[in-house]
Amino acid sequence: MVRSREKIFKEVLHLSEEERLELTGLLIESLDKSTDDNVEKSWITEVEKRIQALDSGTEKTIPWEDIKDKIFKRA
């Protein structure tokens, strides 16, 4: 039996936020057929570097509300 997109979407909404994020990533990956291994490795390296900077305290996050305020004040 083929399920409609709407029915699948409603079912997915019952997943946890983490599960929905993981599913979203998998769906996006399924669309990208032209993955360059060097680019992928570079992104992994960059993400690991940023995580290490956050964990060590050398970098700080900025709350989305602060960023949003700055963006809309410029417009």
Protein Blocks (a to p, Z undefined) as FASTA:
>chain_A
ZZdfklmmmmmmmpcfklmmmmmmmmmmmmmmbbcfklmmmmmmmmmmmmmmmmnopacc
ddfklmmmmmmmmZZ
